[in-house]
């Protein structure tokens, strides 16, 4: 599994810039790290997201092609109706 990096210093500095005191900001950073270590399988990574979205992308591609064929068929029927030989 890919290791997830979490920049605790940047996180704490961002919270301090937002008005948090240093102690609560550090406590939140520690809490986030502990959750990441305890439940690494629940983290959504880019690779995991790509893997789970792949079937949806395939389905959308099929729907796109089927829609195109349907529109072409309807256009052919309209043209045949209004412009017979």
N, C-alpha and C positions, 0 to 999 in steps of 0.2 A: 504494500500500500504506500502511496505517496505521502511523505510527511507534509503536514500543513504548518506553514510558518506564520507566526503571529508576532508582530512587532509591539511588544509590551511598552517599550519606552515611548514610541510614537503615540500609542493609545493613551497612555497616562498624560503625556504632554497635551494632546488634543482635549482631553477631559479638563485638565487644569486651565487651558485657554478658554474653555466654555464656562468656567466658574466653579468647577469642583475643587475641593481641597485635595491635597496630595494623598492623604491616607485612604479616603474612599476610592479615589481613582486607582490606586495601586491594588486595593482589594478587588475591584471589578476586573482588573487585568488578570489577577491570580484566579479568580472565579472562572473567567472565560478559558484560561489555559487548562484548568482542571476538567472542565466540561469537554474540551476537545480531546484531552488524553483519555478520559473515561469512556467516551462514546465516539471513537473515530469513524465507525461505520455509518453514523447518522449524518456526518458532514457531507454537504453537497460540494463536490469539486467539479471543475470544468469537464474533466474526463468522464466522470460519472454522469453528469448531465447530458453530455453528448451521447453516451451509450443508451441512456433512457429515452432520449428524444429521437434516436435513429428510426424506430418503427413508425413514429408519427410522421417524420419527414417522408418516408416511403409512401405511407397512406396518402399524404397530401399530393405527392407527385402523381400517383395513380388517379386521384380525383381531378387533378388539373388536366391530365390527358383525356380522361373520360368526358370532362366538360367540353373540351375542345372538339372532340369527336361529335358530341351531342349538338353543339352549336353548328358545326359544319353540316350535319345531317338535316337540321331544321332549315338552315339556309338553302340547302339543295332542294328541299321540298317546297319552300316558298318560291324559289326561282322556277321550279318545274311547274308550279301552279299558275304563276303569273306570266311566264314566258314559255308556253308549250311550243313544240316544233311547228 
